[in-house]
């Protein structure tokens, strides 16, 4: 621990105890906050089926998704209805569930994996996070649409 100076906000015995507590907590909860933005347009989802799963990113082992939302930048067009869900490859709607992409705006309907405001995945195995687009007809009928996926997650060290 560096020597104390007059400019330290914590001085004396209480400072030593406070610093030890903070250092201990930082060690026990060693994690990095990661922010991620992924942009996809309708072409990524276009397929001759009414649903399609696409890869978004690999989530490291033991990571916790703190927040996730989508922003529909350009409304999806060409189908009567269309929605997107996000989650690991074992539960495609675990993080976000059934958010309509027909209108522009931010969508935040949380999935079942969110407990106590976070989604915790396997502590030993990396997880693939993907998006599932579901439409009222085959997704190759889409003619427009741009969506941004946002994630904030903790990567434990």
Residue pairs with C-beta under 8 A, 6 or more apart in sequence:
1 16
1 19
1 23
4 11
4 15
8 15
10 18
10 19
30 156
30 157
31 154
31 155
31 156
31 157
32 154
32 155
32 157
33 66
33 152
33 153
33 154
34 63
34 151
34 152
34 153
34 154
34 155
35 150
35 151
35 152
36 57
36 149
36 150
36 151
36 152
36 153
37 148
37 149
37 150
37 151
38 56
38 57
38 148
38 149
38 151
39 73
39 146
39 147
39 148
39 149
40 54
40 131
40 146
40 147
40 149
41 74
41 145
41 146
41 147
42 76
42 78
42 142
42 143
42 144
42 145
42 146
44 54
45 52
45 54
45 133
45 139
45 142
45 145
46 52
46 139
46 140
46 142
47 138
47 139
47 140
48 138
48 139
48 140
49 138
49 139
50 134
50 135
50 136
50 137
50 138
50 139
51 132
51 133
51 134
51 135
51 139
52 132
52 133
52 139
53 89
53 92
53 130
53 131
53 132
54 130
54 131
54 133
55 128
55 130
56 86
56 129
56 130
56 131
56 149
57 129
57 151
58 126
58 127
58 128
58 129
59 65
59 88
59 121
59 126
59 127
59 128
59 129
59 153
60 126
60 155
60 156
61 122
61 123
61 124
61 125
61 126
61 127
62 121
62 122
62 123
62 124
62 156
63 121
63 127
63 153
63 154
63 155
63 156
64 118
64 119
64 120
64 121
64 153
64 154
64 156
65 95
65 118
65 119
65 121
65 129
65 151
65 152
65 153
66 117
66 118
66 152
66 153
66 154
67 150
67 151
67 152
68 86
68 95
68 96
68 110
68 119
68 149
68 150
68 151
68 152
69 96
69 106
69 107
69 108
69 150
70 84
70 86
70 96
70 99
70 101
70 106
70 107
70 108
70 147
70 148
70 149
70 150
71 105
71 106
71 107
71 147
71 148
71 150
72 101
72 103
72 104
72 105
72 106
72 107
72 145
72 146
72 147
73 104
73 146
73 147
73 148
74 104
74 144
74 145
74 146
75 101
75 102
75 103
75 104
75 144
75 145
76 82
76 101
76 102
76 142
76 144
76 145
76 147
77 102
77 142
77 143
77 144
77 145
78 141
78 142
78 143
78 144
79 135
79 136
79 137
79 139
79 141
79 142
80 136
80 137
81 100
81 102
81 135
81 136
82 100
82 101
82 102
82 133
82 134
82 135
82 136
82 139
82 142
82 145
83 98
83 99
83 100
83 101
83 133
83 134
83 135
84 96
84 99
84 101
84 107
84 131
84 132
84 133
84 134
84 147
85 92
85 93
85 96
85 97
85 98
85 99
85 111
85 131
85 132
85 134
86 92
86 93
86 94
86 95
86 96
86 111
86 129
86 130
86 131
86 132
86 149
87 93
87 94
87 95
87 96
87 111
87 113
87 129
87 130
87 132
88 94
88 95
88 113
88 121
88 127
88 128
88 129
88 130
89 127
89 128
89 130
90 127
91 111
91 112
91 113
92 130
92 131
92 132
93 111
93 112
93 132
94 111
94 112
94 113
94 114
94 119
95 110
95 111
95 113
95 114
95 119
95 129
96 107
96 108
96 109
96 110
96 111
97 109
97 110
97 111
97 112
98 109
98 134
99 107
99 108
99 109
100 107
101 107
101 133
101 145
101 147
111 119
113 119
113 121
121 127
129 151
131 149
133 139
135 141
135 142
